[in-house]
Amino acid sequence: MFGRRPDAQLVRELSAVRRFMPFISPRRNESVVYFSHTLDVERALAYLDKLNADRPPERPITFFHLVLHGLMGMFQARPRLNRFVAGGRLWQRDGIWISFSAKRAFDDESPILTVKQRIEPTHSIPEMVDKILDALGSGRAGKKTTSDSEIDLLLRLPVPVIRAAMWLAHAADSLGLLPAGMIHSDPLYASAFVANLGSVGLEAGYHHLWEHGNCPIFCVIGRIAPDASGRRHVTLKYTYDERIEDGLYCARSIEKLRERLENPEKN
């Protein structure tokens, strides 16, 4: 409380402008900056072929997984991106947490499964993928997450009570009083949220930042497609809360991510 949280450490060495930004722009979506880049993925796809040569076909490593691992490397190299604003102050998150959504099955009526995973810098890409696939397997088998159970419980209550409960939760979060269990199970308390629209054949689009939680970065992956020369490319689009660090720092960081994804064997 008042300088302590279960998921982060207070950032104390800041300029006056950076400290004051949460009061100028108290909401994430009025502090948004958009970035986009298009990547040549020929080397990445060749690298994936090598990684998958000795893996079971039902547990493939995909370009989506390269993006997750690349984000982990970006946060490790550029730690000031792994921050968030809460209670009018800036916090350094403990660990690299990435959330993403996936369909339980590939049809229009299938519900969306949301997964939050701590990505360890010591994990190789295959180790990270195995951990993620195990988590996805539980979800696709119908096993509810803690967050799912909490939502089901809330939805049994009258609408005014739900609104009051959410207000209390947000107030507790701003004061550092929200229990660690609720933070760790909620996918919107994460370093970044990734949506893979390419997996359903769609181009990338910009996504809003949720006001609930404290996730400051949303990354959307589009479909992989050839250009006029036949080389395959993909577009990634980012929505970024500029209160955590200036846009130049973010732009240079995602440029490093682009370099990692275009030359994955060098990492």
Backbone as JSON, one array per atom type, in Angstrom:
{
  "sequence": "MFGRRPDAQLVRELSAVRRFMPFISPRRNESVVYFSHTLDVERALAYLDKLNADRPPERPITFFHLVLHGLMGMFQARPRLNRFVAGGRLWQRDGIWISFSAKRAFDDESPILTVKQRIEPTHSIPEMVDKILDALGSGRAGKKTTSDSEIDLLLRLPVPVIRAAMWLAHAADSLGLLPAGMIHSDPLYASAFVANLGSVGLEAGYHHLWEHGNCPIFCVIGRIAPDASGRRHVTLKYTYDERIEDGLYCARSIEKLRERLENPEKN",
  "N": [[0.85, -1.2, 0.0], [0.47, 2.28, -0.8], [3.02, 2.8, -2.21], [3.82, 0.23, -2.45], [3.39, -2.85, -4.19], [2.12, -6.12, -5.13], [3.11, -7.03, -7.54], [5.11, -5.49, -8.66], [7.74, -2.97, -8.57], [8.13, 0.3, -7.27], [9.03, 2.93, -9.42], [11.46, 5.21, -8.91], [13.42, 7.04, -9.75], [12.87, 9.41, -11.79], [12.15, 11.84, -14.35], [10.64, 15.09, -13.82], [8.62, 15.63, -15.68], [7.95, 13.05, -16.64], [6.98, 11.91, -14.3], [4.72, 13.46, -13.93], [3.04, 12.88, -16.03], [0.96, 10.83, -15.74], [-1.02, 12.32, -14.51], [-1.68, 14.3, -16.29], [-2.66, 12.75, -18.38], [-4.75, 10.6, -17.42], [-5.81, 8.17, -18.28], [-5.26, 5.11, -20.11], [-6.01, 4.95, -22.84], [-6.03, 7.56, -23.75], [-3.46, 8.12, -23.96], [-2.22, 6.94, -26.0], [0.06, 5.66, -28.43], [0.73, 4.73, -31.77], [2.31, 2.13, -33.56], [3.77, 0.5, -36.41], [5.08, -2.17, -38.34], [6.45, -3.89, -41.18], [7.59, -7.1, -41.84], [10.14, -9.06, -43.39], [9.87, -12.44, -43.67], [11.2, -14.69, -44.54], [13.68, -15.84, -43.65], [12.97, -16.39, -41.04], [10.93, -18.3, -41.34], [12.37, -20.37, -42.52], [14.05, -20.95, -40.4], [12.17, -21.87, -38.56], [11.44, -24.27, -39.8], [13.75, -25.76, -39.32], [13.72, -25.89, -36.5], [11.41, -27.37, -36.1], [11.98, -29.83, -37.18], [12.68, -31.97, -35.53], [10.56, -32.21, -33.83], [7.4, -33.33, -32.45], [4.68, -33.55, -34.76], [2.23, -32.61, -33.84], [2.87, -30.67, -32.05], [3.89, -28.09, -33.01], [6.32, -25.45, -33.54], [5.63, -22.11, -34.15], [5.43, -19.07, -36.17], [4.14, -17.23, -34.57], [4.99, -18.04, -32.01], [7.68, -17.32, -32.23], [7.39, -14.57, -32.19], [6.46, -14.16, -29.56], [8.69, -15.06, -28.1], [10.55, -13.26, -29.07], [9.5, -10.86, -28.07], [9.94, -11.3, -25.38], [12.77, -11.18, -25.35], [13.05, -8.52, -26.13], [11.9, -7.11, -23.96], [13.67, -7.88, -22.01], [16.08, -6.73, -22.89], [15.33, -4.08, -23.09], [14.28, -2.82, -20.55], [12.71, -0.71, -19.6], [10.39, -0.68, -20.98], [8.9, -2.55, -19.74], [7.06, -1.61, -17.84], [4.39, 0.02, -15.99], [1.52, 2.14, -15.41], [-0.07, 2.92, -12.4], [-2.32, 4.07, -9.98], [-1.48, 6.69, -10.35], [1.26, 6.58, -10.46], [4.47, 5.33, -11.57], [5.5, 2.02, -12.32], [7.8, -0.71, -12.08], [7.56, -3.74, -13.57], [7.5, -7.0, -12.07], [9.08, -9.53, -13.51], [8.5, -11.0, -16.81], [5.56, -10.98, -18.37], [3.3, -12.31, -20.61], [0.3, -12.1, -22.35], [-2.16, -13.77, -24.35], [-4.61, -14.5, -26.88], [-6.67, -17.23, -28.01], [-8.59, -19.38, -30.12], [-10.81, -21.87, -28.87], [-11.6, -23.81, -30.63], [-11.51, -23.97, -34.22], [-13.84, -22.37, -35.33], [-16.7, -20.22, -35.99], [-18.42, -20.05, -33.78], [-17.01, -20.87, -31.61], [-15.75, -20.29, -28.31], [-13.38, -17.79, -27.14], [-10.2, -18.41, -25.86], [-8.19, -17.16, -23.33], [-4.87, -16.71, -22.44], [-2.36, -16.31, -19.99], [1.05, -15.97, -19.55], [4.1, -16.44, -17.88], [7.15, -15.55, -19.17], [10.27, -16.89, -19.23], [13.55, -15.61, -19.31], [15.61, -17.45, -19.42], [14.64, -19.61, -20.8], [14.75, -21.62, -23.7], [13.49, -21.36, -27.11], [12.03, -23.79, -27.82], [11.52, -24.79, -25.18], [9.97, -22.73, -24.09], [7.76, -22.85, -25.82], [6.73, -25.43, -25.32], [5.81, -25.11, -22.7], [3.79, -23.21, -23.11], [2.08, -24.59, -24.87], [1.22, -26.64, -23.2], [-0.3, -25.18, -21.38], [-2.26, -24.18, -23.11], [-3.4, -26.58, -23.88], [-4.76, -27.43, -21.59], [-6.68, -25.42, -21.42], [-8.08, -25.66, -23.86], [-9.15, -28.09, -23.46], [-11.23, -27.52, -21.9], [-10.86, -26.84, -19.27], [-11.28, -24.53, -16.7], [-9.81, -21.33, -16.14], [-8.48, -19.48, -13.29], [-9.27, -16.84, -13.57], [-11.46, -17.12, -15.33], [-13.26, -18.44, -13.63], [-13.69, -16.49, -11.66], [-14.97, -14.5, -13.18], [-17.31, -15.87, -13.95], [-18.5, -16.12, -11.44], [-18.98, -13.4, -10.78], [-20.81, -12.7, -12.78], [-23.15, -13.81, -11.93], [-24.25, -12.04, -10.27], [-26.34, -9.1, -9.58], [-26.45, -6.37, -11.98], [-25.82, -3.68, -10.92], [-24.35, -4.45, -8.66], [-22.19, -5.78, -9.77], [-20.95, -3.64, -11.1], [-20.25, -2.07, -8.89], [-18.49, -3.81, -7.61], [-16.43, -3.96, -9.49], [-15.59, -1.31, -9.46], [-14.6, -1.13, -6.85], [-12.52, -2.99, -7.03], [-10.82, -1.74, -8.89], [-10.2, 0.57, -7.46], [-8.87, -0.55, -5.27], [-6.7, -1.63, -6.62], [-5.38, 0.69, -7.51], [-4.43, 1.63, -5.11], [-2.67, -0.29, -4.39], [-3.68, -2.49, -3.11], [-4.89, -4.71, -4.18], [-5.26, -8.21, -4.17], [-2.49, -10.46, -4.68], [-3.11, -12.9, -5.93], [-5.34, -12.33, -7.54], [-4.24, -10.53, -9.35], [-2.21, -12.05, -10.62], [-3.69, -13.98, -11.94], [-5.12, -12.63, -13.82], [-5.35, -11.82, -17.19], [-5.03, -9.24, -18.16], [-3.24, -7.92, -16.63], [-0.34, -7.59, -17.51], [2.83, -7.69, -19.28], [2.62, -7.41, -22.03], [0.03, -7.8, -24.48], [-0.86, -10.1, -26.91], [-2.28, -10.59, -30.06], [-3.06, -12.89, -32.51], [-4.02, -12.44, -35.45], [-3.35, -13.37, -37.9], [-3.51, -16.12, -37.76], [-6.08, -16.76, -38.36], [-6.28, -15.92, -40.91], [-6.41, -13.13, -41.29], [-5.59, -9.63, -41.79], [-3.39, -7.53, -39.83], [-4.62, -5.34, -37.28], [-5.06, -2.26, -35.46], [-5.37, -2.4, -31.96], [-7.35, -1.41, -29.17], [-6.17, -0.26, -25.92], [-6.83, -1.88, -22.91], [-8.65, -0.41, -20.24], [-9.05, -1.61, -17.82], [-6.92, -3.45, -15.63], [-3.32, -3.41, -16.18], [-1.87, -3.48, -18.53], [0.37, -2.22, -20.9], [0.96, -2.45, -23.61], [-0.18, -3.54, -26.74], [-0.01, -5.98, -29.16], [-0.58, -6.86, -32.47], [-0.65, -9.46, -34.77], [-0.49, -9.95, -38.21], [-1.52, -11.74, -41.21], [0.71, -13.99, -42.91], [2.02, -13.36, -46.05], [2.89, -13.46, -49.57], [4.84, -10.98, -51.35], [5.0, -8.9, -54.34], [7.31, -9.87, -55.46], [7.42, -12.42, -54.57], [8.5, -12.98, -52.1], [7.88, -13.66, -48.67], [5.98, -11.81, -46.29], [5.02, -10.18, -43.2], [2.81, -8.16, -41.27], [3.09, -6.34, -38.28], [1.33, -4.7, -35.72], [1.23, -2.17, -33.25], [-0.08, -0.97, -30.2], [0.47, 1.48, -27.82], [1.15, 2.6, -24.56], [2.16, 5.69, -23.89], [2.86, 6.87, -21.52], [4.54, 5.32, -19.97], [7.09, 5.35, -21.04], [8.97, 7.34, -23.36], [7.95, 7.76, -26.84], [10.06, 7.42, -28.65], [11.87, 5.71, -27.37], [10.3, 3.41, -27.32], [9.93, 3.0, -30.1], [12.56, 2.44, -30.94], [12.92, 0.11, -29.53], [11.03, -1.71, -30.63], [12.1, -1.84, -33.1], [14.39, -3.28, -32.62], [13.14, -5.67, -31.99], [12.08, -6.29, -34.5], [14.48, -6.81, -35.88], [15.32, -9.1, -34.51], [13.31, -10.9, -35.24], [13.54, -11.04, -37.99], [16.03, -12.13, -38.27], [16.34, -14.67, -36.77], [18.13, -16.73, -36.07], [20.4, -15.57, -35.13], [19.99, -14.89, -32.54]],
  "CA": [[0.0, 0.0, 0.0], [1.18, 3.55, -0.84], [4.42, 2.58, -2.56], [4.09, -1.21, -2.59], [2.46, -3.69, -4.95], [2.61, -7.51, -5.17], [3.56, -7.4, -8.87], [6.02, -4.5, -9.22], [8.47, -2.06, -7.69], [7.94, 1.69, -7.64], [10.15, 3.59, -10.1], [11.67, 6.46, -8.16], [14.3, 7.97, -10.47], [12.15, 9.85, -12.98], [12.07, 13.28, -14.55], [9.38, 15.67, -13.36], [7.61, 15.47, -16.74], [7.49, 11.65, -16.66], [6.18, 11.69, -13.08], [3.46, 14.19, -14.0], [2.23, 12.45, -17.17], [-0.29, 10.16, -15.37], [-2.03, 13.29, -14.09], [-2.12, 14.96, -17.52], [-3.42, 11.74, -19.12], [-4.98, 9.55, -16.43], [-6.3, 6.91, -18.87], [-4.36, 4.53, -21.1], [-6.39, 5.2, -24.24], [-5.74, 8.94, -24.14], [-2.0, 8.21, -23.94], [-1.84, 5.91, -26.96], [0.87, 5.88, -29.63], [0.62, 3.57, -32.65], [3.46, 1.77, -34.38], [3.52, -0.61, -37.33], [6.18, -2.48, -39.26], [6.29, -5.07, -42.02], [8.81, -7.89, -41.75], [10.45, -10.15, -44.3], [9.91, -13.6, -42.77], [11.78, -15.87, -45.2], [14.66, -16.48, -42.76], [12.26, -16.9, -39.86], [10.22, -19.53, -41.71], [13.39, -21.41, -42.7], [14.48, -21.29, -39.04], [11.1, -22.69, -37.98], [11.56, -25.61, -40.38], [14.83, -26.45, -38.6], [13.27, -26.16, -35.14], [10.33, -28.36, -36.11], [12.41, -31.08, -37.79], [12.75, -33.03, -34.52], [9.44, -32.07, -32.9], [6.16, -34.01, -32.86], [3.89, -32.67, -35.64], [1.11, -32.02, -33.11], [3.39, -29.62, -31.17], [4.81, -27.28, -33.84], [6.71, -24.08, -33.2], [5.12, -21.27, -35.22], [5.91, -17.69, -36.17], [3.56, -16.62, -33.37], [5.88, -18.33, -30.89], [8.87, -16.5, -32.4], [7.05, -13.23, -31.74], [6.44, -14.18, -28.1], [10.07, -15.15, -27.61], [11.18, -11.99, -29.42], [9.05, -9.86, -27.09], [10.68, -11.56, -24.13], [14.11, -10.62, -25.52], [12.94, -7.07, -26.17], [11.69, -6.62, -22.59], [14.9, -8.1, -21.25], [17.08, -5.76, -23.33], [14.79, -2.73, -22.95], [13.39, -3.05, -19.4], [11.81, 0.4, -19.3], [9.09, -0.98, -21.59], [8.19, -3.47, -18.87], [6.53, -0.78, -16.76], [2.99, 0.37, -16.13], [1.03, 3.2, -14.55], [-1.17, 2.58, -11.49], [-2.41, 5.01, -8.87], [-0.76, 7.92, -10.66], [2.71, 6.4, -10.36], [5.06, 4.41, -12.54], [5.98, 0.82, -11.65], [8.59, -1.67, -12.85], [6.92, -5.04, -13.36], [8.31, -8.15, -11.69], [8.98, -10.61, -14.49], [7.95, -10.73, -18.14], [4.28, -11.68, -18.48], [2.67, -12.05, -21.9], [-1.02, -12.7, -22.51], [-2.6, -13.89, -25.74], [-5.91, -15.16, -27.03], [-6.75, -18.29, -29.01], [-9.87, -20.06, -30.19], [-10.84, -23.26, -28.38], [-11.7, -24.57, -31.86], [-11.51, -23.04, -35.33], [-15.14, -22.09, -35.92], [-17.21, -18.92, -35.56], [-19.13, -20.12, -32.51], [-16.13, -21.31, -30.53], [-15.31, -19.2, -27.43], [-11.96, -17.43, -27.15], [-9.43, -18.76, -24.67], [-7.13, -16.19, -23.05], [-3.79, -17.32, -21.66], [-1.31, -15.44, -19.49], [2.2, -16.83, -19.31], [5.38, -15.81, -17.54], [8.19, -16.0, -20.11], [11.55, -16.82, -18.54], [14.67, -15.36, -20.22], [16.49, -18.62, -19.51], [14.02, -20.65, -21.61], [14.91, -21.64, -25.15], [12.2, -21.3, -27.79], [11.27, -25.02, -27.6], [11.06, -24.87, -23.79], [8.87, -21.78, -23.93], [6.6, -23.35, -26.58], [6.15, -26.57, -24.61], [5.07, -24.58, -21.56], [2.59, -22.56, -23.63], [1.18, -25.61, -25.41], [0.61, -27.33, -22.06], [-1.35, -24.29, -20.86], [-3.34, -24.16, -24.09], [-4.07, -27.88, -23.87], [-5.72, -27.43, -20.48], [-7.79, -24.52, -21.75], [-8.88, -26.19, -24.95], [-9.87, -29.25, -22.94], [-12.39, -27.03, -21.16], [-10.52, -26.52, -17.89], [-11.41, -23.1, -16.47], [-8.76, -20.63, -15.41], [-8.97, -18.75, -12.11], [-9.96, -15.65, -14.08], [-12.78, -17.56, -15.83], [-14.12, -18.74, -12.48], [-14.04, -15.22, -11.04], [-15.96, -13.85, -14.05], [-18.56, -16.63, -13.81], [-19.09, -15.76, -10.15], [-19.47, -12.02, -10.86], [-21.95, -12.62, -13.68], [-24.36, -14.27, -11.23], [-24.71, -10.94, -9.42], [-27.06, -8.03, -10.29], [-25.57, -5.44, -12.68], [-25.24, -2.66, -10.03], [-23.36, -5.05, -7.76], [-20.99, -6.02, -10.59], [-20.28, -2.34, -11.29], [-19.66, -1.68, -7.61], [-17.36, -4.71, -7.36], [-15.34, -3.56, -10.37], [-15.07, -0.03, -8.96], [-13.8, -1.42, -5.67], [-11.29, -3.67, -7.47], [-9.94, -0.74, -9.49], [-9.72, 1.43, -6.38], [-7.88, -1.33, -4.52], [-5.52, -1.74, -7.46], [-4.67, 1.97, -7.52], [-3.81, 1.79, -3.8], [-1.77, -1.41, -4.14], [-4.34, -3.42, -2.18], [-5.48, -5.86, -4.86], [-4.49, -9.41, -3.83], [-1.59, -10.98, -5.71], [-3.77, -13.97, -6.67], [-6.21, -11.75, -8.56], [-3.37, -9.94, -10.37], [-1.49, -13.08, -11.37], [-4.6, -14.77, -12.77], [-5.83, -11.76, -14.76], [-4.5, -11.63, -18.37], [-4.82, -7.83, -18.48], [-2.1, -7.47, -15.84], [0.72, -8.25, -18.26], [3.78, -6.82, -19.98], [2.07, -7.17, -23.36], [-1.03, -8.7, -24.93], [-0.62, -10.4, -28.32], [-3.38, -11.2, -30.8], [-2.55, -13.43, -33.77], [-5.08, -12.48, -36.46], [-2.87, -14.15, -39.03], [-3.88, -17.53, -37.61], [-7.4, -16.93, -38.98], [-6.22, -15.37, -42.24], [-6.73, -11.71, -41.33], [-4.52, -8.66, -41.65], [-3.28, -6.93, -38.51], [-5.29, -4.08, -37.03], [-4.71, -1.67, -34.16], [-6.3, -2.75, -30.88], [-7.33, -0.48, -28.03], [-5.62, -0.72, -24.65], [-7.87, -2.03, -21.89], [-8.49, 0.42, -19.04], [-8.89, -2.57, -16.73], [-5.58, -4.03, -15.58], [-2.23, -2.45, -16.34], [-1.09, -3.84, -19.72], [0.62, -0.99, -21.65], [1.3, -2.71, -25.01], [-0.96, -4.54, -27.46], [0.62, -6.32, -30.43], [-1.44, -7.65, -33.35], [0.09, -10.09, -35.86], [-1.3, -10.21, -39.38], [-1.25, -12.98, -41.95], [1.92, -14.07, -43.72], [1.63, -13.4, -47.46], [3.98, -13.05, -50.46], [4.73, -9.7, -52.06], [5.05, -9.05, -55.79], [8.5, -10.64, -55.83], [7.27, -13.77, -54.06], [9.01, -13.09, -50.74], [6.79, -13.61, -47.71], [6.05, -10.74, -45.31], [3.93, -10.08, -42.23], [2.73, -6.86, -40.61], [2.79, -6.29, -36.85], [0.87, -3.38, -35.31], [1.36, -2.01, -31.81], [-0.71, 0.12, -29.47], [1.46, 1.66, -26.76], [0.88, 3.64, -23.55], [3.39, 6.49, -23.88], [3.19, 7.36, -20.19], [5.57, 4.52, -19.31], [8.37, 5.78, -21.59], [8.66, 8.12, -24.56], [7.72, 6.99, -28.06], [11.33, 7.09, -29.3], [12.38, 4.49, -26.71], [9.49, 2.29, -27.8], [10.21, 2.77, -31.52], [13.85, 1.76, -31.04], [12.76, -1.22, -28.97], [10.37, -2.61, -31.57], [13.04, -2.05, -34.21], [15.22, -4.42, -32.2], [12.29, -6.86, -32.14], [12.06, -6.6, -35.93], [15.77, -7.42, -36.21], [15.32, -10.45, -33.95], [12.39, -11.76, -35.99], [14.03, -11.24, -39.35], [17.27, -12.9, -38.2], [16.18, -15.37, -35.49], [19.24, -17.62, -35.73], [21.46, -14.78, -34.5], [19.61, -14.57, -31.16]],
  "C": [[0.88, 1.25, 0.0], [2.68, 3.35, -1.07], [4.79, 1.13, -2.68], [2.99, -1.88, -3.39], [3.0, -5.11, -4.95], [3.22, -7.9, -6.51], [4.63, -6.47, -9.43], [6.73, -3.71, -8.13], [8.27, -0.63, -8.19], [9.21, 2.24, -8.29], [10.32, 4.97, -9.49], [12.5, 7.49, -8.92], [13.66, 8.35, -11.8], [12.24, 11.36, -13.1], [10.72, 13.79, -14.06], [8.28, 15.5, -14.39], [7.06, 14.06, -16.75], [6.63, 11.36, -15.44], [4.8, 12.33, -13.18], [2.53, 13.68, -15.1], [0.95, 11.7, -16.78], [-1.39, 11.11, -14.91], [-2.53, 14.12, -15.27], [-3.04, 14.04, -18.31], [-3.69, 10.56, -18.2], [-5.4, 8.21, -17.0], [-5.34, 6.43, -19.96], [-4.71, 4.96, -22.52], [-6.33, 6.66, -24.66], [-4.23, 9.19, -24.14], [-1.39, 7.31, -25.02], [-0.95, 6.46, -28.07], [0.79, 4.59, -30.45], [1.9, 3.38, -33.45], [3.08, 0.59, -35.28], [4.81, -0.89, -38.08], [5.88, -3.79, -39.99], [7.62, -5.8, -42.1], [8.92, -8.86, -42.92], [10.66, -11.39, -43.44], [10.52, -14.85, -43.42], [12.77, -16.58, -44.3], [13.98, -17.07, -41.53], [11.56, -18.21, -40.17], [11.2, -20.68, -41.94], [13.9, -21.89, -41.33], [13.45, -22.17, -38.35], [11.14, -24.12, -38.53], [12.64, -26.42, -39.66], [14.38, -26.83, -37.18], [12.26, -27.3, -35.09], [10.75, -29.72, -36.65], [12.38, -32.25, -36.81], [11.6, -32.97, -33.51], [8.24, -32.88, -33.39], [5.3, -33.07, -33.7], [2.72, -32.0, -34.93], [1.56, -30.91, -32.14], [4.36, -28.71, -31.95], [5.15, -25.95, -33.19], [6.34, -23.2, -34.39], [5.73, -19.87, -35.15], [5.35, -16.92, -34.96], [4.45, -16.83, -32.16], [7.18, -17.53, -30.99], [8.61, -15.07, -31.93], [7.05, -13.17, -30.22], [7.85, -14.2, -27.53], [10.84, -13.87, -27.92], [10.78, -10.88, -28.47], [9.76, -10.04, -25.76], [12.08, -10.95, -24.22], [14.1, -9.1, -25.54], [12.77, -6.5, -24.76], [12.95, -6.8, -21.74], [15.95, -7.05, -21.6], [16.65, -4.31, -23.08], [13.79, -2.71, -21.79], [12.45, -1.9, -19.09], [10.48, 0.26, -20.02], [8.25, -1.87, -20.68], [7.71, -2.74, -17.6], [5.05, -0.54, -16.99], [2.65, 1.49, -15.16], [-0.12, 2.67, -13.7], [-1.15, 3.56, -10.33], [-1.63, 6.29, -9.09], [0.74, 7.81, -10.57], [3.17, 5.32, -11.32], [5.74, 3.25, -11.8], [6.77, -0.04, -12.62], [8.07, -3.07, -12.54], [7.93, -6.12, -12.96], [8.09, -9.27, -12.7], [8.36, -10.15, -15.8], [6.72, -11.61, -18.32], [3.62, -11.31, -19.81], [1.35, -12.81, -21.96], [-1.35, -12.79, -24.0], [-3.92, -14.64, -25.78], [-5.85, -16.19, -28.15], [-8.15, -18.88, -28.99], [-9.76, -21.46, -29.58], [-10.94, -24.24, -29.55], [-11.86, -23.58, -32.99], [-12.87, -22.98, -36.01], [-15.71, -20.83, -35.3], [-17.82, -18.94, -34.17], [-18.25, -20.49, -31.33], [-15.72, -20.13, -29.66], [-13.81, -18.98, -27.53], [-11.34, -17.78, -25.8], [-8.32, -17.73, -24.51], [-6.14, -16.8, -22.08], [-2.81, -16.24, -21.24], [-0.14, -16.31, -19.06], [3.41, -15.99, -18.89], [6.44, -16.41, -18.45], [9.54, -15.79, -19.44], [12.68, -16.59, -19.54], [15.6, -16.55, -20.4], [15.92, -19.72, -20.41], [14.38, -20.51, -23.08], [13.53, -21.55, -25.8], [11.42, -22.61, -27.62], [10.74, -25.17, -26.18], [9.88, -23.94, -23.55], [7.61, -22.31, -24.61], [5.94, -24.52, -25.87], [5.32, -26.11, -23.41], [3.76, -23.95, -22.02], [1.6, -23.6, -24.14], [0.51, -26.41, -24.3], [-0.52, -26.49, -21.48], [-2.53, -24.23, -21.81], [-4.12, -25.47, -24.1], [-5.1, -27.97, -22.77], [-6.92, -26.58, -20.81], [-8.68, -25.09, -22.83], [-9.62, -27.45, -24.53], [-11.07, -28.84, -22.1], [-12.11, -26.69, -19.72], [-10.54, -25.01, -17.69], [-10.19, -22.55, -15.73], [-9.36, -19.96, -14.18], [-9.75, -17.53, -12.53], [-11.35, -16.0, -14.6], [-13.74, -17.8, -14.67], [-14.58, -17.46, -11.78], [-15.11, -14.48, -11.85], [-17.31, -14.55, -13.94], [-19.28, -16.26, -12.51], [-19.7, -14.36, -10.2], [-20.74, -11.93, -11.69], [-23.24, -13.15, -13.05], [-24.98, -13.15, -10.39], [-25.51, -9.92, -10.24], [-26.06, -7.03, -10.88], [-25.01, -4.35, -11.77], [-24.18, -3.21, -9.1], [-22.07, -5.33, -8.52], [-20.21, -4.72, -10.77], [-19.6, -1.87, -10.01], [-18.42, -2.52, -7.31], [-16.16, -4.31, -8.22], [-14.73, -2.23, -9.91], [-14.17, -0.26, -7.74], [-12.47, -2.09, -6.05], [-10.31, -2.66, -8.06], [-9.39, 0.22, -8.43], [-8.65, 0.72, -5.56], [-6.58, -1.45, -5.31], [-4.71, -0.45, -7.43], [-3.95, 2.23, -6.2], [-2.81, 0.67, -3.48], [-2.34, -2.45, -3.21], [-4.96, -4.63, -2.85], [-4.63, -7.1, -4.58], [-3.66, -9.93, -5.0], [-2.26, -12.06, -6.55], [-4.66, -13.43, -7.79], [-5.37, -11.13, -9.69], [-2.74, -11.02, -11.23], [-2.4, -13.91, -12.27], [-5.25, -13.95, -13.88], [-4.93, -11.46, -15.96], [-4.26, -10.18, -18.74], [-3.83, -7.15, -17.54], [-0.87, -8.16, -16.44], [1.64, -7.23, -18.9], [3.27, -6.45, -21.36], [0.96, -8.18, -23.61], [-0.86, -8.86, -26.44], [-1.84, -11.08, -28.92], [-2.86, -11.63, -32.17], [-3.69, -13.54, -34.78], [-4.65, -13.26, -37.69], [-3.28, -15.6, -38.96], [-5.26, -17.81, -38.19], [-7.47, -16.2, -40.32], [-6.51, -13.9, -42.38], [-5.48, -10.85, -41.25], [-4.52, -8.08, -40.23], [-4.08, -5.63, -38.44], [-4.84, -3.54, -35.68], [-5.79, -2.0, -33.14], [-6.21, -1.7, -29.78], [-6.6, -1.09, -26.84], [-6.75, -0.8, -23.63], [-7.6, -1.09, -20.73], [-8.41, -0.45, -17.79], [-7.48, -3.15, -16.78], [-4.51, -2.98, -15.73], [-1.35, -2.74, -17.56], [-0.89, -2.61, -20.61], [0.89, -1.19, -23.14], [0.39, -3.79, -25.56], [-0.31, -4.74, -28.81], [-0.31, -7.22, -31.23], [-0.61, -8.15, -34.54], [-0.86, -10.36, -37.02], [-0.92, -11.51, -40.06], [0.05, -12.87, -42.73], [1.51, -14.23, -45.18], [2.8, -12.96, -48.33], [3.75, -11.67, -51.07], [4.85, -9.96, -53.57], [6.24, -9.87, -56.26], [8.44, -12.08, -55.36], [7.82, -13.97, -52.67], [7.88, -12.87, -49.74], [7.05, -12.56, -46.63], [4.88, -10.85, -44.34], [3.98, -8.69, -41.61], [2.37, -7.03, -39.15], [2.4, -4.85, -36.5], [0.81, -3.32, -33.79], [0.55, -0.81, -31.33], [0.04, 0.26, -28.15], [1.08, 2.83, -25.85], [2.15, 4.45, -23.34], [3.74, 7.03, -22.5], [4.33, 6.59, -19.55], [6.97, 4.9, -19.78], [8.07, 6.48, -22.91], [8.61, 7.24, -25.81], [9.0, 6.6, -28.77], [11.93, 5.83, -28.7], [11.63, 3.27, -27.2], [9.82, 1.98, -29.26], [11.54, 2.04, -31.71], [13.77, 0.33, -30.51], [12.1, -2.17, -29.96], [11.19, -2.79, -32.84], [13.99, -3.2, -33.88], [14.44, -5.72, -32.29], [12.23, -7.26, -33.6], [13.35, -7.3, -36.35], [15.84, -8.86, -35.7], [14.46, -11.39, -34.78], [12.86, -12.02, -37.41], [15.31, -12.06, -39.4], [17.29, -13.74, -36.92], [17.36, -16.26, -35.1], [20.38, -16.89, -35.05], [21.18, -14.52, -33.02], [19.86, -15.76, -30.23]]
}
